[in-house]
C-alpha cells in the first residue's frame, strides 16, 4: 500500500534579501554556509549529499539562465590568507 504524500506546513519569510556575501566551510559530516545580506547574517548547515544537490540545482538554473540571457562571466573573489586563529573567529 502506497503512502499518501505528507503535506508540510512551511513558514516563508515574506522579505527577499540580496546576498552580499557567502562564506563556506566543511568538515567530514557537514557543509557550513554563512550567508550575509547587508549587516545581517544567517548560518545554514547541509549534509554533503544535500550540498551536492544544491550545487546541481544551481548549476541547472545557471545553464537555463545563460541559454535565455547569454553567458555569464565571473570569477571567485580573491580571499586573503588567514591564520587558523583568524579563521576560527569568522563564521563557524
PyMOL commands that set and color helices and strands:
alter all, ss='L'
color gray80, all
select helices_A, chain A and resi 48-69+84-88
alter helices_A, ss='H'
color red, helices_A
select strands_A, chain A and resi 21-26+31-37+40-46
alter strands_A, ss='S'
color yellow, strands_A
deselect
rebuild
show_as cartoon
